[in-house]
Amino acid sequence: MSVTIYTIQDNIYCRMAKKYFDEKKITYNEYDIISDIQKAVEMEKKAKFVGVPVILIGRKTIIGFDKKRLDKILD
């Protein structure tokens, strides 16, 4: 299952999401939307949202750090 997370450095919710994935030993691709404007545009098109974190798991999009939804999708 492919996991992508769009982040901003030092954002608490982004850090929480990455810690969650690390603790579950889930590999993910991370894109900092401040340093990579193309990824910011990509995120906005896919999620139709401007804010972080945006997490893509397969075809599912999660906006924000929603642990309950992440647990449901990944377990």
CHARMM internal coordinates of N, CA and C (Angstrom, degrees):
IC EDIT
DIST 1 N 1 CA 1.4506
DIST 1 CA 1 C 1.5304
ANGL 1 N 1 CA 1 C 108.21
DIST 1 C 2 N 1.2895
ANGL 1 CA 1 C 2 N 115.86
DIHE 1 N 1 CA 1 C 2 N 130.74
DIST 2 N 2 CA 1.4632
ANGL 1 C 2 N 2 CA 122.46
DIHE 1 CA 1 C 2 N 2 CA -178.87
DIST 2 CA 2 C 1.5275
ANGL 2 N 2 CA 2 C 110.36
DIHE 1 C 2 N 2 CA 2 C -85.42
DIST 2 C 3 N 1.3369
ANGL 2 CA 2 C 3 N 115.72
DIHE 2 N 2 CA 2 C 3 N 129.74
DIST 3 N 3 CA 1.4656
ANGL 2 C 3 N 3 CA 121.35
DIHE 2 CA 2 C 3 N 3 CA 178.09
DIST 3 CA 3 C 1.5240
ANGL 3 N 3 CA 3 C 108.68
DIHE 2 C 3 N 3 CA 3 C -123.48
DIST 3 C 4 N 1.3191
ANGL 3 CA 3 C 4 N 115.31
DIHE 3 N 3 CA 3 C 4 N 126.87
DIST 4 N 4 CA 1.4636
ANGL 3 C 4 N 4 CA 122.13
DIHE 3 CA 3 C 4 N 4 CA 177.21
DIST 4 CA 4 C 1.5166
ANGL 4 N 4 CA 4 C 107.75
DIHE 3 C 4 N 4 CA 4 C -126.98
DIST 4 C 5 N 1.3277
ANGL 4 CA 4 C 5 N 115.33
DIHE 4 N 4 CA 4 C 5 N 138.98
DIST 5 N 5 CA 1.4645
ANGL 4 C 5 N 5 CA 119.67
DIHE 4 CA 4 C 5 N 5 CA 177.07
DIST 5 CA 5 C 1.5240
ANGL 5 N 5 CA 5 C 108.89
DIHE 4 C 5 N 5 CA 5 C -131.02
DIST 5 C 6 N 1.3228
ANGL 5 CA 5 C 6 N 115.23
DIHE 5 N 5 CA 5 C 6 N 127.43
DIST 6 N 6 CA 1.4626
ANGL 5 C 6 N 6 CA 122.23
DIHE 5 CA 5 C 6 N 6 CA 175.56
DIST 6 CA 6 C 1.5231
ANGL 6 N 6 CA 6 C 106.46
DIHE 5 C 6 N 6 CA 6 C -97.15
DIST 6 C 7 N 1.3230
ANGL 6 CA 6 C 7 N 116.04
DIHE 6 N 6 CA 6 C 7 N 127.34
DIST 7 N 7 CA 1.4608
ANGL 6 C 7 N 7 CA 120.69
DIHE 6 CA 6 C 7 N 7 CA -171.74
DIST 7 CA 7 C 1.5187
ANGL 7 N 7 CA 7 C 112.43
DIHE 6 C 7 N 7 CA 7 C -132.97
DIST 7 C 8 N 1.3234
ANGL 7 CA 7 C 8 N 113.64
DIHE 7 N 7 CA 7 C 8 N 171.72
DIST 8 N 8 CA 1.4584
ANGL 7 C 8 N 8 CA 123.68
DIHE 7 CA 7 C 8 N 8 CA 165.42
DIST 8 CA 8 C 1.5171
ANGL 8 N 8 CA 8 C 105.16
DIHE 7 C 8 N 8 CA 8 C -128.90
DIST 8 C 9 N 1.3049
ANGL 8 CA 8 C 9 N 115.50
DIHE 8 N 8 CA 8 C 9 N 130.72
DIST 9 N 9 CA 1.4520
ANGL 8 C 9 N 9 CA 120.09
DIHE 8 CA 8 C 9 N 9 CA -179.14
DIST 9 CA 9 C 1.5263
ANGL 9 N 9 CA 9 C 110.13
DIHE 8 C 9 N 9 CA 9 C -56.02
DIST 9 C 10 N 1.3101
ANGL 9 CA 9 C 10 N 116.42
DIHE 9 N 9 CA 9 C 10 N 139.92
DIST 10 N 10 CA 1.4622
ANGL 9 C 10 N 10 CA 124.70
DIHE 9 CA 9 C 10 N 10 CA 177.41
DIST 10 CA 10 C 1.5322
ANGL 10 N 10 CA 10 C 114.88
DIHE 9 C 10 N 10 CA 10 C 73.29
DIST 10 C 11 N 1.3146
ANGL 10 CA 10 C 11 N 118.02
DIHE 10 N 10 CA 10 C 11 N 8.95
DIST 11 N 11 CA 1.4578
ANGL 10 C 11 N 11 CA 120.19
DIHE 10 CA 10 C 11 N 11 CA 175.12
DIST 11 CA 11 C 1.5279
ANGL 11 N 11 CA 11 C 108.23
DIHE 10 C 11 N 11 CA 11 C -82.20
DIST 11 C 12 N 1.3131
ANGL 11 CA 11 C 12 N 117.20
DIHE 11 N 11 CA 11 C 12 N 127.16
DIST 12 N 12 CA 1.4684
ANGL 11 C 12 N 12 CA 121.83
DIHE 11 CA 11 C 12 N 12 CA -175.17
DIST 12 CA 12 C 1.5187
ANGL 12 N 12 CA 12 C 112.42
DIHE 11 C 12 N 12 CA 12 C -58.88
DIST 12 C 13 N 1.3279
ANGL 12 CA 12 C 13 N 117.75
DIHE 12 N 12 CA 12 C 13 N -41.36
DIST 13 N 13 CA 1.4579
ANGL 12 C 13 N 13 CA 120.43
DIHE 12 CA 12 C 13 N 13 CA -177.78
DIST 13 CA 13 C 1.5266
ANGL 13 N 13 CA 13 C 111.78
DIHE 12 C 13 N 13 CA 13 C -71.87
DIST 13 C 14 N 1.3061
ANGL 13 CA 13 C 14 N 116.57
DIHE 13 N 13 CA 13 C 14 N -32.43
DIST 14 N 14 CA 1.4648
ANGL 13 C 14 N 14 CA 120.30
DIHE 13 CA 13 C 14 N 14 CA 174.16
DIST 14 CA 14 C 1.5231
ANGL 14 N 14 CA 14 C 109.86
DIHE 13 C 14 N 14 CA 14 C -65.52
DIST 14 C 15 N 1.3247
ANGL 14 CA 14 C 15 N 116.49
DIHE 14 N 14 CA 14 C 15 N -43.17
DIST 15 N 15 CA 1.4712
ANGL 14 C 15 N 15 CA 120.33
DIHE 14 CA 14 C 15 N 15 CA 178.45
DIST 15 CA 15 C 1.5219
ANGL 15 N 15 CA 15 C 110.53
DIHE 14 C 15 N 15 CA 15 C -63.43
DIST 15 C 16 N 1.3134
ANGL 15 CA 15 C 16 N 117.17
DIHE 15 N 15 CA 15 C 16 N -40.04
DIST 16 N 16 CA 1.4653
ANGL 15 C 16 N 16 CA 120.68
DIHE 15 CA 15 C 16 N 16 CA 179.02
DIST 16 CA 16 C 1.5313
ANGL 16 N 16 CA 16 C 110.89
DIHE 15 C 16 N 16 CA 16 C -63.91
DIST 16 C 17 N 1.3142
ANGL 16 CA 16 C 17 N 116.98
DIHE 16 N 16 CA 16 C 17 N -42.07
DIST 17 N 17 CA 1.4671
ANGL 16 C 17 N 17 CA 120.77
DIHE 16 CA 16 C 17 N 17 CA 179.51
DIST 17 CA 17 C 1.5218
ANGL 17 N 17 CA 17 C 110.90
DIHE 16 C 17 N 17 CA 17 C -64.75
DIST 17 C 18 N 1.3326
ANGL 17 CA 17 C 18 N 117.14
DIHE 17 N 17 CA 17 C 18 N -44.30
DIST 18 N 18 CA 1.4631
ANGL 17 C 18 N 18 CA 119.98
DIHE 17 CA 17 C 18 N 18 CA 179.91
DIST 18 CA 18 C 1.5257
ANGL 18 N 18 CA 18 C 110.75
DIHE 17 C 18 N 18 CA 18 C -65.62
DIST 18 C 19 N 1.3169
ANGL 18 CA 18 C 19 N 117.50
DIHE 18 N 18 CA 18 C 19 N -38.84
DIST 19 N 19 CA 1.4655
ANGL 18 C 19 N 19 CA 120.89
DIHE 18 CA 18 C 19 N 19 CA 177.40
DIST 19 CA 19 C 1.5261
ANGL 19 N 19 CA 19 C 109.84
DIHE 18 C 19 N 19 CA 19 C -63.16
DIST 19 C 20 N 1.3181
ANGL 19 CA 19 C 20 N 117.05
DIHE 19 N 19 CA 19 C 20 N -41.87
DIST 20 N 20 CA 1.4636
ANGL 19 C 20 N 20 CA 122.15
DIHE 19 CA 19 C 20 N 20 CA 177.61
DIST 20 CA 20 C 1.5251
ANGL 20 N 20 CA 20 C 110.11
DIHE 19 C 20 N 20 CA 20 C -56.94
DIST 20 C 21 N 1.3319
ANGL 20 CA 20 C 21 N 117.32
DIHE 20 N 20 CA 20 C 21 N -50.09
DIST 21 N 21 CA 1.4657
ANGL 20 C 21 N 21 CA 120.97
DIHE 20 CA 20 C 21 N 21 CA -179.78
DIST 21 CA 21 C 1.5262
ANGL 21 N 21 CA 21 C 111.34
DIHE 20 C 21 N 21 CA 21 C -64.05
DIST 21 C 22 N 1.3147
ANGL 21 CA 21 C 22 N 116.40
DIHE 21 N 21 CA 21 C 22 N -41.84
DIST 22 N 22 CA 1.4687
ANGL 21 C 22 N 22 CA 120.19
DIHE 21 CA 21 C 22 N 22 CA 179.31
DIST 22 CA 22 C 1.5283
ANGL 22 N 22 CA 22 C 110.96
DIHE 21 C 22 N 22 CA 22 C -61.97
DIST 22 C 23 N 1.3206
ANGL 22 CA 22 C 23 N 117.56
DIHE 22 N 22 CA 22 C 23 N -43.93
DIST 23 N 23 CA 1.4659
ANGL 22 C 23 N 23 CA 121.13
DIHE 22 CA 22 C 23 N 23 CA -179.91
DIST 23 CA 23 C 1.5214
ANGL 23 N 23 CA 23 C 111.98
DIHE 22 C 23 N 23 CA 23 C -64.19
DIST 23 C 24 N 1.3307
ANGL 23 CA 23 C 24 N 117.02
DIHE 23 N 23 CA 23 C 24 N -33.16
DIST 24 N 24 CA 1.4589
ANGL 23 C 24 N 24 CA 121.42
DIHE 23 CA 23 C 24 N 24 CA 178.29
DIST 24 CA 24 C 1.5273
ANGL 24 N 24 CA 24 C 112.14
DIHE 23 C 24 N 24 CA 24 C -88.70
DIST 24 C 25 N 1.3400
ANGL 24 CA 24 C 25 N 115.60
DIHE 24 N 24 CA 24 C 25 N 2.12
DIST 25 N 25 CA 1.4706
ANGL 24 C 25 N 25 CA 122.09
DIHE 24 CA 24 C 25 N 25 CA -179.51
DIST 25 CA 25 C 1.5342
ANGL 25 N 25 CA 25 C 111.87
DIHE 24 C 25 N 25 CA 25 C 56.64
DIST 25 C 26 N 1.3159
ANGL 25 CA 25 C 26 N 114.71
DIHE 25 N 25 CA 25 C 26 N 43.09
DIST 26 N 26 CA 1.4611
ANGL 25 C 26 N 26 CA 121.95
DIHE 25 CA 25 C 26 N 26 CA 178.56
DIST 26 CA 26 C 1.5261
ANGL 26 N 26 CA 26 C 108.02
DIHE 25 C 26 N 26 CA 26 C -101.15
DIST 26 C 27 N 1.3081
ANGL 26 CA 26 C 27 N 115.36
DIHE 26 N 26 CA 26 C 27 N 122.93
DIST 27 N 27 CA 1.4579
ANGL 26 C 27 N 27 CA 121.24
DIHE 26 CA 26 C 27 N 27 CA 178.19
DIST 27 CA 27 C 1.5303
ANGL 27 N 27 CA 27 C 109.06
DIHE 26 C 27 N 27 CA 27 C -76.04
DIST 27 C 28 N 1.3217
ANGL 27 CA 27 C 28 N 115.71
DIHE 27 N 27 CA 27 C 28 N 138.16
DIST 28 N 28 CA 1.4621
ANGL 27 C 28 N 28 CA 119.82
DIHE 27 CA 27 C 28 N 28 CA -179.91
DIST 28 CA 28 C 1.5197
ANGL 28 N 28 CA 28 C 109.80
DIHE 27 C 28 N 28 CA 28 C -143.77
DIST 28 C 29 N 1.3185
ANGL 28 CA 28 C 29 N 115.02
DIHE 28 N 28 CA 28 C 29 N 156.48
DIST 29 N 29 CA 1.4569
ANGL 28 C 29 N 29 CA 122.22
DIHE 28 CA 28 C 29 N 29 CA 172.47
DIST 29 CA 29 C 1.5152
ANGL 29 N 29 CA 29 C 106.67
DIHE 28 C 29 N 29 CA 29 C -98.97
DIST 29 C 30 N 1.3262
ANGL 29 CA 29 C 30 N 116.06
DIHE 29 N 29 CA 29 C 30 N 128.80
DIST 30 N 30 CA 1.4583
ANGL 29 C 30 N 30 CA 121.05
DIHE 29 CA 29 C 30 N 30 CA -179.05
DIST 30 CA 30 C 1.5171
ANGL 30 N 30 CA 30 C 110.19
DIHE 29 C 30 N 30 CA 30 C -113.78
DIST 30 C 31 N 1.3202
ANGL 30 CA 30 C 31 N 115.34
DIHE 30 N 30 CA 30 C 31 N 136.61
DIST 31 N 31 CA 1.4567
ANGL 30 C 31 N 31 CA 121.26
DIHE 30 CA 30 C 31 N 31 CA 176.70
DIST 31 CA 31 C 1.5193
ANGL 31 N 31 CA 31 C 109.08
DIHE 30 C 31 N 31 CA 31 C -128.96
DIST 31 C 32 N 1.3103
ANGL 31 CA 31 C 32 N 116.12
DIHE 31 N 31 CA 31 C 32 N 122.01
DIST 32 N 32 CA 1.4686
ANGL 31 C 32 N 32 CA 122.68
DIHE 31 CA 31 C 32 N 32 CA 176.67
DIST 32 CA 32 C 1.5250
ANGL 32 N 32 CA 32 C 107.12
DIHE 31 C 32 N 32 CA 32 C -84.62
DIST 32 C 33 N 1.3169
ANGL 32 CA 32 C 33 N 116.12
DIHE 32 N 32 CA 32 C 33 N 112.92
DIST 33 N 33 CA 1.4640
ANGL 32 C 33 N 33 CA 119.45
DIHE 32 CA 32 C 33 N 33 CA -173.80
DIST 33 CA 33 C 1.5247
ANGL 33 N 33 CA 33 C 113.78
DIHE 32 C 33 N 33 CA 33 C -75.25
DIST 33 C 34 N 1.3171
ANGL 33 CA 33 C 34 N 117.48
DIHE 33 N 33 CA 33 C 34 N -9.57
DIST 34 N 34 CA 1.4625
ANGL 33 C 34 N 34 CA 120.05
DIHE 33 CA 33 C 34 N 34 CA 174.89
DIST 34 CA 34 C 1.5277
ANGL 34 N 34 CA 34 C 109.98
DIHE 33 C 34 N 34 CA 34 C -80.04
DIST 34 C 35 N 1.3171
ANGL 34 CA 34 C 35 N 116.54
DIHE 34 N 34 CA 34 C 35 N -42.09
DIST 35 N 35 CA 1.4650
ANGL 34 C 35 N 35 CA 119.83
DIHE 34 CA 34 C 35 N 35 CA -177.41
DIST 35 CA 35 C 1.5253
ANGL 35 N 35 CA 35 C 112.77
DIHE 34 C 35 N 35 CA 35 C -87.80
DIST 35 C 36 N 1.3228
ANGL 35 CA 35 C 36 N 117.84
DIHE 35 N 35 CA 35 C 36 N -12.72
DIST 36 N 36 CA 1.4655
ANGL 35 C 36 N 36 CA 121.29
DIHE 35 CA 35 C 36 N 36 CA -178.92
DIST 36 CA 36 C 1.5297
ANGL 36 N 36 CA 36 C 108.93
DIHE 35 C 36 N 36 CA 36 C -131.15
DIST 36 C 37 N 1.3069
ANGL 36 CA 36 C 37 N 115.39
DIHE 36 N 36 CA 36 C 37 N 89.91
DIST 37 N 37 CA 1.4684
ANGL 36 C 37 N 37 CA 121.45
DIHE 36 CA 36 C 37 N 37 CA -175.98
DIST 37 CA 37 C 1.5292
ANGL 37 N 37 CA 37 C 111.61
DIHE 36 C 37 N 37 CA 37 C -62.31
DIST 37 C 38 N 1.3356
ANGL 37 CA 37 C 38 N 117.33
DIHE 37 N 37 CA 37 C 38 N -35.66
DIST 38 N 38 CA 1.4684
ANGL 37 C 38 N 38 CA 119.81
DIHE 37 CA 37 C 38 N 38 CA 178.48
DIST 38 CA 38 C 1.5292
ANGL 38 N 38 CA 38 C 110.56
DIHE 37 C 38 N 38 CA 38 C -61.14
DIST 38 C 39 N 1.3237
ANGL 38 CA 38 C 39 N 117.30
DIHE 38 N 38 CA 38 C 39 N -39.07
DIST 39 N 39 CA 1.4650
ANGL 38 C 39 N 39 CA 120.84
DIHE 38 CA 38 C 39 N 39 CA 178.13
DIST 39 CA 39 C 1.5246
ANGL 39 N 39 CA 39 C 110.56
DIHE 38 C 39 N 39 CA 39 C -69.84
DIST 39 C 40 N 1.3246
ANGL 39 CA 39 C 40 N 117.53
DIHE 39 N 39 CA 39 C 40 N -32.08
DIST 40 N 40 CA 1.4639
ANGL 39 C 40 N 40 CA 120.81
DIHE 39 CA 39 C 40 N 40 CA 176.08
DIST 40 CA 40 C 1.5315
ANGL 40 N 40 CA 40 C 110.21
DIHE 39 C 40 N 40 CA 40 C -63.23
DIST 40 C 41 N 1.3216
ANGL 40 CA 40 C 41 N 116.10
DIHE 40 N 40 CA 40 C 41 N -43.70
DIST 41 N 41 CA 1.4693
ANGL 40 C 41 N 41 CA 121.02
DIHE 40 CA 40 C 41 N 41 CA 178.45
DIST 41 CA 41 C 1.5309
ANGL 41 N 41 CA 41 C 109.66
DIHE 40 C 41 N 41 CA 41 C -65.34
DIST 41 C 42 N 1.3310
ANGL 41 CA 41 C 42 N 116.10
DIHE 41 N 41 CA 41 C 42 N -42.77
DIST 42 N 42 CA 1.4714
ANGL 41 C 42 N 42 CA 121.26
DIHE 41 CA 41 C 42 N 42 CA 177.89
DIST 42 CA 42 C 1.5273
ANGL 42 N 42 CA 42 C 110.58
DIHE 41 C 42 N 42 CA 42 C -58.75
DIST 42 C 43 N 1.3276
ANGL 42 CA 42 C 43 N 116.60
DIHE 42 N 42 CA 42 C 43 N -46.31
DIST 43 N 43 CA 1.4542
ANGL 42 C 43 N 43 CA 121.56
DIHE 42 CA 42 C 43 N 43 CA 179.89
DIST 43 CA 43 C 1.5282
ANGL 43 N 43 CA 43 C 110.94
DIHE 42 C 43 N 43 CA 43 C -59.76
DIST 43 C 44 N 1.3214
ANGL 43 CA 43 C 44 N 116.05
DIHE 43 N 43 CA 43 C 44 N -45.79
DIST 44 N 44 CA 1.4578
ANGL 43 C 44 N 44 CA 120.29
DIHE 43 CA 43 C 44 N 44 CA -178.86
DIST 44 CA 44 C 1.5276
ANGL 44 N 44 CA 44 C 111.37
DIHE 43 C 44 N 44 CA 44 C -62.30
DIST 44 C 45 N 1.3258
ANGL 44 CA 44 C 45 N 117.19
DIHE 44 N 44 CA 44 C 45 N -39.20
DIST 45 N 45 CA 1.4718
ANGL 44 C 45 N 45 CA 120.60
DIHE 44 CA 44 C 45 N 45 CA 179.02
DIST 45 CA 45 C 1.5220
ANGL 45 N 45 CA 45 C 111.05
DIHE 44 C 45 N 45 CA 45 C -68.01
DIST 45 C 46 N 1.3240
ANGL 45 CA 45 C 46 N 117.51
DIHE 45 N 45 CA 45 C 46 N -42.27
DIST 46 N 46 CA 1.4647
ANGL 45 C 46 N 46 CA 120.74
DIHE 45 CA 45 C 46 N 46 CA -177.38
DIST 46 CA 46 C 1.5192
ANGL 46 N 46 CA 46 C 112.10
DIHE 45 C 46 N 46 CA 46 C -73.06
DIST 46 C 47 N 1.3269
ANGL 46 CA 46 C 47 N 116.92
DIHE 46 N 46 CA 46 C 47 N -43.59
DIST 47 N 47 CA 1.4631
ANGL 46 C 47 N 47 CA 120.82
DIHE 46 CA 46 C 47 N 47 CA -174.39
DIST 47 CA 47 C 1.5205
ANGL 47 N 47 CA 47 C 113.25
DIHE 46 C 47 N 47 CA 47 C -94.52
DIST 47 C 48 N 1.3270
ANGL 47 CA 47 C 48 N 116.38
DIHE 47 N 47 CA 47 C 48 N -16.36
DIST 48 N 48 CA 1.4684
ANGL 47 C 48 N 48 CA 121.23
DIHE 47 CA 47 C 48 N 48 CA -174.52
DIST 48 CA 48 C 1.5232
ANGL 48 N 48 CA 48 C 109.86
DIHE 47 C 48 N 48 CA 48 C 54.10
DIST 48 C 49 N 1.3390
ANGL 48 CA 48 C 49 N 113.77
DIHE 48 N 48 CA 48 C 49 N 41.65
DIST 49 N 49 CA 1.4574
ANGL 48 C 49 N 49 CA 121.34
DIHE 48 CA 48 C 49 N 49 CA -175.50
DIST 49 CA 49 C 1.5180
ANGL 49 N 49 CA 49 C 108.28
DIHE 48 C 49 N 49 CA 49 C -153.65
DIST 49 C 50 N 1.3180
ANGL 49 CA 49 C 50 N 116.22
DIHE 49 N 49 CA 49 C 50 N 144.24
DIST 50 N 50 CA 1.4620
ANGL 49 C 50 N 50 CA 121.16
DIHE 49 CA 49 C 50 N 50 CA 174.54
DIST 50 CA 50 C 1.5231
ANGL 50 N 50 CA 50 C 106.92
DIHE 49 C 50 N 50 CA 50 C -118.52
DIST 50 C 51 N 1.2867
ANGL 50 CA 50 C 51 N 115.90
DIHE 50 N 50 CA 50 C 51 N 106.12
DIST 51 N 51 CA 1.4509
ANGL 50 C 51 N 51 CA 123.45
DIHE 50 CA 50 C 51 N 51 CA -178.19
DIST 51 CA 51 C 1.5115
ANGL 51 N 51 CA 51 C 107.74
DIHE 50 C 51 N 51 CA 51 C 167.53
DIST 51 C 52 N 1.2995
ANGL 51 CA 51 C 52 N 117.52
DIHE 51 N 51 CA 51 C 52 N 166.00
DIST 52 N 52 CA 1.4557
ANGL 51 C 52 N 52 CA 120.48
DIHE 51 CA 51 C 52 N 52 CA -177.52
DIST 52 CA 52 C 1.5173
ANGL 52 N 52 CA 52 C 110.87
DIHE 51 C 52 N 52 CA 52 C -135.64
DIST 52 C 53 N 1.2991
ANGL 52 CA 52 C 53 N 117.34
DIHE 52 N 52 CA 52 C 53 N 158.64
DIST 53 N 53 CA 1.4535
ANGL 52 C 53 N 53 CA 125.33
DIHE 52 CA 52 C 53 N 53 CA -7.06
DIST 53 CA 53 C 1.5284
ANGL 53 N 53 CA 53 C 111.53
DIHE 52 C 53 N 53 CA 53 C -78.33
DIST 53 C 54 N 1.3086
ANGL 53 CA 53 C 54 N 114.66
DIHE 53 N 53 CA 53 C 54 N 152.87
DIST 54 N 54 CA 1.4616
ANGL 53 C 54 N 54 CA 121.83
DIHE 53 CA 53 C 54 N 54 CA 166.99
DIST 54 CA 54 C 1.5131
ANGL 54 N 54 CA 54 C 104.89
DIHE 53 C 54 N 54 CA 54 C -114.09
DIST 54 C 55 N 1.3166
ANGL 54 CA 54 C 55 N 115.89
DIHE 54 N 54 CA 54 C 55 N 126.29
DIST 55 N 55 CA 1.4545
ANGL 54 C 55 N 55 CA 121.89
DIHE 54 CA 54 C 55 N 55 CA -175.99
DIST 55 CA 55 C 1.5204
ANGL 55 N 55 CA 55 C 108.45
DIHE 54 C 55 N 55 CA 55 C -119.02
DIST 55 C 56 N 1.3188
ANGL 55 CA 55 C 56 N 115.56
DIHE 55 N 55 CA 55 C 56 N 128.37
DIST 56 N 56 CA 1.4549
ANGL 55 C 56 N 56 CA 121.47
DIHE 55 CA 55 C 56 N 56 CA 175.90
DIST 56 CA 56 C 1.5168
ANGL 56 N 56 CA 56 C 107.84
DIHE 55 C 56 N 56 CA 56 C -110.88
DIST 56 C 57 N 1.3211
ANGL 56 CA 56 C 57 N 116.42
DIHE 56 N 56 CA 56 C 57 N 124.29
DIST 57 N 57 CA 1.4579
ANGL 56 C 57 N 57 CA 122.00
DIHE 56 CA 56 C 57 N 57 CA 176.41
DIST 57 CA 57 C 1.5187
ANGL 57 N 57 CA 57 C 105.99
DIHE 56 C 57 N 57 CA 57 C -125.55
DIST 57 C 58 N 1.3309
ANGL 57 CA 57 C 58 N 115.12
DIHE 57 N 57 CA 57 C 58 N 106.77
DIST 58 N 58 CA 1.4599
ANGL 57 C 58 N 58 CA 118.33
DIHE 57 CA 57 C 58 N 58 CA -173.15
DIST 58 CA 58 C 1.5148
ANGL 58 N 58 CA 58 C 108.50
DIHE 57 C 58 N 58 CA 58 C 59.50
DIST 58 C 59 N 1.3277
ANGL 58 CA 58 C 59 N 116.37
DIHE 58 N 58 CA 58 C 59 N -121.69
DIST 59 N 59 CA 1.4725
ANGL 58 C 59 N 59 CA 121.07
DIHE 58 CA 58 C 59 N 59 CA 179.61
DIST 59 CA 59 C 1.5203
ANGL 59 N 59 CA 59 C 113.25
DIHE 58 C 59 N 59 CA 59 C -97.63
DIST 59 C 60 N 1.3116
ANGL 59 CA 59 C 60 N 116.88
DIHE 59 N 59 CA 59 C 60 N 1.96
DIST 60 N 60 CA 1.4634
ANGL 59 C 60 N 60 CA 121.44
DIHE 59 CA 59 C 60 N 60 CA -178.26
DIST 60 CA 60 C 1.5315
ANGL 60 N 60 CA 60 C 110.46
DIHE 59 C 60 N 60 CA 60 C -92.78
DIST 60 C 61 N 1.3259
ANGL 60 CA 60 C 61 N 115.70
DIHE 60 N 60 CA 60 C 61 N 142.04
DIST 61 N 61 CA 1.4557
ANGL 60 C 61 N 61 CA 122.62
DIHE 60 CA 60 C 61 N 61 CA 177.92
DIST 61 CA 61 C 1.5160
ANGL 61 N 61 CA 61 C 108.63
DIHE 60 C 61 N 61 CA 61 C -118.06
DIST 61 C 62 N 1.3376
ANGL 61 CA 61 C 62 N 114.87
DIHE 61 N 61 CA 61 C 62 N 128.62
DIST 62 N 62 CA 1.4564
ANGL 61 C 62 N 62 CA 120.58
DIHE 61 CA 61 C 62 N 62 CA 177.28
DIST 62 CA 62 C 1.5222
ANGL 62 N 62 CA 62 C 107.38
DIHE 61 C 62 N 62 CA 62 C -119.49
DIST 62 C 63 N 1.3044
ANGL 62 CA 62 C 63 N 115.73
DIHE 62 N 62 CA 62 C 63 N 125.94
DIST 63 N 63 CA 1.4581
ANGL 62 C 63 N 63 CA 120.79
DIHE 62 CA 62 C 63 N 63 CA 179.32
DIST 63 CA 63 C 1.5229
ANGL 63 N 63 CA 63 C 107.68
DIHE 62 C 63 N 63 CA 63 C -103.73
DIST 63 C 64 N 1.3222
ANGL 63 CA 63 C 64 N 115.32
DIHE 63 N 63 CA 63 C 64 N 123.29
DIST 64 N 64 CA 1.4492
ANGL 63 C 64 N 64 CA 120.81
DIHE 63 CA 63 C 64 N 64 CA -176.29
DIST 64 CA 64 C 1.5179
ANGL 64 N 64 CA 64 C 110.38
DIHE 63 C 64 N 64 CA 64 C 86.75
DIST 64 C 65 N 1.3270
ANGL 64 CA 64 C 65 N 115.96
DIHE 64 N 64 CA 64 C 65 N 177.78
DIST 65 N 65 CA 1.4563
ANGL 64 C 65 N 65 CA 120.89
DIHE 64 CA 64 C 65 N 65 CA 177.63
DIST 65 CA 65 C 1.5226
ANGL 65 N 65 CA 65 C 108.16
DIHE 64 C 65 N 65 CA 65 C -94.04
DIST 65 C 66 N 1.3282
ANGL 65 CA 65 C 66 N 115.49
DIHE 65 N 65 CA 65 C 66 N 96.44
DIST 66 N 66 CA 1.4605
ANGL 65 C 66 N 66 CA 123.03
DIHE 65 CA 65 C 66 N 66 CA -178.40
DIST 66 CA 66 C 1.5281
ANGL 66 N 66 CA 66 C 107.68
DIHE 65 C 66 N 66 CA 66 C -109.79
DIST 66 C 67 N 1.3329
ANGL 66 CA 66 C 67 N 116.18
DIHE 66 N 66 CA 66 C 67 N 87.11
DIST 67 N 67 CA 1.4688
ANGL 66 C 67 N 67 CA 121.77
DIHE 66 CA 66 C 67 N 67 CA -174.01
DIST 67 CA 67 C 1.5258
ANGL 67 N 67 CA 67 C 111.66
DIHE 66 C 67 N 67 CA 67 C -59.02
DIST 67 C 68 N 1.3202
ANGL 67 CA 67 C 68 N 118.47
DIHE 67 N 67 CA 67 C 68 N -42.06
DIST 68 N 68 CA 1.4694
ANGL 67 C 68 N 68 CA 120.98
DIHE 67 CA 67 C 68 N 68 CA -179.29
DIST 68 CA 68 C 1.5268
ANGL 68 N 68 CA 68 C 111.07
DIHE 67 C 68 N 68 CA 68 C -60.68
DIST 68 C 69 N 1.3036
ANGL 68 CA 68 C 69 N 116.67
DIHE 68 N 68 CA 68 C 69 N -43.17
DIST 69 N 69 CA 1.4695
ANGL 68 C 69 N 69 CA 120.00
DIHE 68 CA 68 C 69 N 69 CA 179.82
DIST 69 CA 69 C 1.5265
ANGL 69 N 69 CA 69 C 110.68
DIHE 68 C 69 N 69 CA 69 C -69.71
DIST 69 C 70 N 1.3381
ANGL 69 CA 69 C 70 N 116.72
DIHE 69 N 69 CA 69 C 70 N -40.11
DIST 70 N 70 CA 1.4564
ANGL 69 C 70 N 70 CA 120.32
DIHE 69 CA 69 C 70 N 70 CA 176.73
DIST 70 CA 70 C 1.5235
ANGL 70 N 70 CA 70 C 110.61
DIHE 69 C 70 N 70 CA 70 C -60.21
DIST 70 C 71 N 1.3367
ANGL 70 CA 70 C 71 N 116.49
DIHE 70 N 70 CA 70 C 71 N -45.86
DIST 71 N 71 CA 1.4664
ANGL 70 C 71 N 71 CA 120.65
DIHE 70 CA 70 C 71 N 71 CA 178.03
DIST 71 CA 71 C 1.5200
ANGL 71 N 71 CA 71 C 111.23
DIHE 70 C 71 N 71 CA 71 C -57.66
DIST 71 C 72 N 1.3159
ANGL 71 CA 71 C 72 N 116.05
DIHE 71 N 71 CA 71 C 72 N -44.41
DIST 72 N 72 CA 1.4701
ANGL 71 C 72 N 72 CA 121.09
DIHE 71 CA 71 C 72 N 72 CA -178.66
DIST 72 CA 72 C 1.5270
ANGL 72 N 72 CA 72 C 111.64
DIHE 71 C 72 N 72 CA 72 C -62.94
DIST 72 C 73 N 1.3170
ANGL 72 CA 72 C 73 N 116.89
DIHE 72 N 72 CA 72 C 73 N -42.26
DIST 73 N 73 CA 1.4646
ANGL 72 C 73 N 73 CA 121.43
DIHE 72 CA 72 C 73 N 73 CA -177.94
DIST 73 CA 73 C 1.5334
ANGL 73 N 73 CA 73 C 111.05
DIHE 72 C 73 N 73 CA 73 C -73.54
DIST 73 C 74 N 1.3218
ANGL 73 CA 73 C 74 N 117.28
DIHE 73 N 73 CA 73 C 74 N -39.14
DIST 74 N 74 CA 1.4648
ANGL 73 C 74 N 74 CA 120.24
DIHE 73 CA 73 C 74 N 74 CA -172.12
DIST 74 CA 74 C 1.5196
ANGL 74 N 74 CA 74 C 114.83
DIHE 73 C 74 N 74 CA 74 C -91.77
DIST 74 C 75 N 1.3221
ANGL 74 CA 74 C 75 N 118.49
DIHE 74 N 74 CA 74 C 75 N -17.41
DIST 75 N 75 CA 1.4715
ANGL 74 C 75 N 75 CA 119.55
DIHE 74 CA 74 C 75 N 75 CA -179.13
DIST 75 CA 75 C 1.5006
ANGL 75 N 75 CA 75 C 112.71
DIHE 74 C 75 N 75 CA 75 C -91.63
END
COOR INIT
IC SEED 1 N 1 CA 1 C
IC BUILD
